[in-house]
Amino acid sequence: MKVTAIIVAAGSSTRMGKAVSKQLIKLNGSEAILHTLRAFDNASSISEIVVVCRENDIPEIQSLASKNGIKKITAFVCGGDTRQQSVANGINAVSIDTEYVAIHDGARPLVLPEDINTTVRNAAVYGSSALGVFVKDTIKVVDKNGFIESTPDRSRLVAIATPQIFELSLYKKAMQKASDENKDYTDDCQLIESLGEKIFVTLGSPSNIKLTTPEDIITAEAFLRSRE
């Protein structure tokens, strides 16, 4: 089974408040995107990697990958105006014999190779699988005025992360449906859900956080130190 990882690293990084792309922020001495690429390069289930990023970041990410022995990258492509468009650009660059795509946020640098492999195995069984963790906090649904409406059952709430892994043919079908309906989704699972398909949740490490604000850098570096 050939699985191509599509690393989506084309975000604007506005909430990070940094001059550089958050993909290039250093975590314990190595750029965030390098941590991400290493995880997928070391995951035995991944055959190739397509990197989707901003055009001006391509030379630096190419250089980082080359200098650090990342072997599975087959293409660098520019991101689109939205996440869905960025993933579509990545889909267009996968090898012709790709059977599954593993779509991952480049800004999730702490994903573990073993969690990637487990999610791939589950996707092979169920057709689709996404990595996630059960929420720890009590979640409230609020109305438009800020008042609590209800309290969902926490035992059924999962924070979905990435990678999210799908049969390529299924993903292309969902992309076409979204295009026909002029819809643009920010979550790949939601795109597949629009077809009425079910997605199996693979429970993974809570360290698989997304770098969004400066506080996340502190947390990510703490997780990396704990692994050492």
QUIUR-V902518 format. One record per residue. N is the residue number from 1. PSI is psi as a letter, one per 40 degrees, with the letter a starting at -180 (* if undefined). Layout:
{{N PSI} {N PSI}}
This chain:
{{1 h} {2 h} {3 h} {4 h} {5 h} {6 h} {7 h} {8 h} {9 f} {10 e} {11 i} {12 e} {13 f} {14 d} {15 e} {16 d} {17 f} {18 i} {19 d} {20 i} {21 i} {22 d} {23 d} {24 e} {25 h} {26 h} {27 h} {28 f} {29 e} {30 i} {31 i} {32 d} {33 d} {34 d} {35 d} {36 d} {37 d} {38 d} {39 d} {40 d} {41 d} {42 e} {43 h} {44 d} {45 e} {46 h} {47 d} {48 i} {49 h} {50 h} {51 h} {52 h} {53 i} {54 i} {55 d} {56 e} {57 e} {58 d} {59 d} {60 d} {61 d} {62 d} {63 d} {64 d} {65 d} {66 d} {67 d} {68 e} {69 f} {70 h} {71 e} {72 e} {73 h} {74 e} {75 i} {76 h} {77 i} {78 i} {79 i} {80 a} {81 d} {82 i} {83 d} {84 d} {85 d} {86 d} {87 d} {88 d} {89 d} {90 d} {91 d} {92 e} {93 e} {94 i} {95 i} {96 d} {97 e} {98 h} {99 d} {100 i} {101 h} {102 h} {103 h} {104 i} {105 h} {106 d} {107 e} {108 g} {109 e} {110 e} {111 i} {112 h} {113 d} {114 d} {115 d} {116 d} {117 d} {118 d} {119 d} {120 d} {121 d} {122 d} {123 d} {124 d} {125 d} {126 e} {127 d} {128 i} {129 i} {130 i} {131 h} {132 i} {133 i} {134 i} {135 i} {136 d} {137 i} {138 h} {139 h} {140 i} {141 h} {142 i} {143 a} {144 e} {145 e} {146 e} {147 i} {148 h} {149 d} {150 i} {151 h} {152 i} {153 h} {154 d} {155 e} {156 e} {157 h} {158 h} {159 h} {160 h} {161 a} {162 i} {163 i} {164 h} {165 h} {166 i} {167 h} {168 d} {169 d} {170 d} {171 d} {172 d} {173 d} {174 d} {175 d} {176 d} {177 d} {178 d} {179 d} {180 d} {181 e} {182 f} {183 i} {184 h} {185 i} {186 e} {187 h} {188 d} {189 d} {190 d} {191 d} {192 d} {193 d} {194 e} {195 e} {196 e} {197 i} {198 i} {199 h} {200 h} {201 h} {202 h} {203 h} {204 a} {205 h} {206 e} {207 e} {208 g} {209 i} {210 h} {211 h} {212 d} {213 i} {214 d} {215 d} {216 d} {217 d} {218 d} {219 d} {220 d} {221 d} {222 d} {223 d} {224 d} {225 d} {226 d} {227 d} {228 *}}
